[in-house]
Amino acid sequence: MQDPVVEYQERESPQAHYQREITRLCIECALLLLQHGAESMLVEQLPARLGIALRMERVESSISANAVVLSTLCGGYCLTSTRKNVDRGINMQVVTEVQHTVILAEHKLLDSALVAKRLSHIKPLRYPRGVMILMVALSCGCFSKLNGGGWDAFSVTFLASGVAMAVRQTLTIRHMNPLINFCCTAFVATSISGLLMRLDFFHLTSNVAMAASVLLLVPGFPLINAVADMFKGHVNTGLARWAMASLLTLATCIGVVMAMALWGLRGWS
């Protein structure tokens, strides 16, 4: 007995088959954007532009924090697809590559087959771990220096934030829950900076070193996206992102307080 799915596909008209392929490309485009930190307005607009560039009449989508629902309309037929969203981490390189693909399709430089090929070959690029640790440590150290700390505060912050970033990356590689990750990283950063400041050599170091050592955990990008989403009408997605950013901030505070309580460290003031 023939498989019903195969039988249906054999009877499917070329127009319906083409619409199915374009719907799949549009929702893959939306999913890539949502997974890698694009704001909701961009997630809504780019798949619509891609679908229209590939001869769809309209493309409508509904975006939530954990799913994308997208419909295409062509020749009086409507086709809807749903995909679950799994967070892949913020990566603007992926977002930029998707934008370039859509622009090329709009200029008729790519057909549906080439668009599918380009989307399938988009992979997030990562900086080497050593470079990330060095740059994060330098940025936190420079912040402490710019906010009244001396070179001793810079040294304490540089070391504490560098080790904390290494811990954060290790926990991320092991797929640790982000809230536990942020809590443990904040604990490590505060413990190292606070214990170093107890040494005679760093006894007069400004307390700004302890505050600056946890700056790598500030969820700035999610908060910016949350506000942008709510201002542009995507209230549900914006509130979900705001809630997640707030939970990450709370986890960071818990890690800092735990370190201060365990080691009896002085405050930031």
ABEGO torsion letter per residue (X at the ends): XBBAAAAAAAABBAAAAAAAAAAAAAAAAAAAAAAAGBBAAAAAAAAAAAAAAAGBABBBBBBBAABBBBBBBBGGBBBBBBBBBBBAEBBAAAAAAAAAAAAAAAAGABBAAAAAAAAAABBBBBBBAAAAAAAAAAAAAAAAAAAGBBAAAAAAAAAAAAAAAAAAAAAAAAGBBAAAAAAAAAAAAAAAAAAAAABAAAAABBAAAAAAAAAAABBAAAAAAAAAAAAAGBAAAAAAAAAAAAAAAAAAAAAAAAAAAAAGBBBAX
